[in-house]
Amino acid sequence: MTEYTWPNGPSPEQVRREWSATVAALPVGTRITGQVIDRRPFGVFIRIDDAPNALGLADIGSMPPGASLPALGDQVSGEVVWHTDHNNQVRIRLSEWIDHS
């Protein structure tokens, strides 16, 4: 098993290879839309529209009390809040969580 696995998504090598371009294309504050492609106890992974080799993560650390994780396959929107260089993840705060706080 690789570090990142999901159907029809970029390989970990693609994510790493495109990391500099991803950071440049999605600076902090950028509004994104995408589809939930994996759910984990710590958050959801998102395939970001218009950035096919980017790995988005909305983690439970940005989820307000009473909110819930979106379902697999849900279309979501949010804002880039951080870039995690060591694992090439674009950290996302979901709009529904911003509106819920």
Stockholm file with secondary structure:
# STOCKHOLM 1.0

chainA/1-101         MTEYTWPNGPSPEQVRREWSATVAALPVGTRITGQVIDRRPFGVFIRIDDAPNALGLADIGSMPPGASLPALGDQVSGEVVWHTDHNNQVRIRLSEWIDHS
#=GR chainA/1-101 SS CCSSCCTTCCCHHHHHHTHHHHHHHSCTTCEEEEEEEEEETTEEEEEETTCTTCEEEEEGGGCCTTCCCCCTTCEEEEEEEEEETTTTEEEEEEHHHHHHC
#=GC SS_cons         CCSSCCTTCCCHHHHHHTHHHHHHHSCTTCEEEEEEEEEETTEEEEEETTCTTCEEEEEGGGCCTTCCCCCTTCEEEEEEEEEETTTTEEEEEEHHHHHHC
//
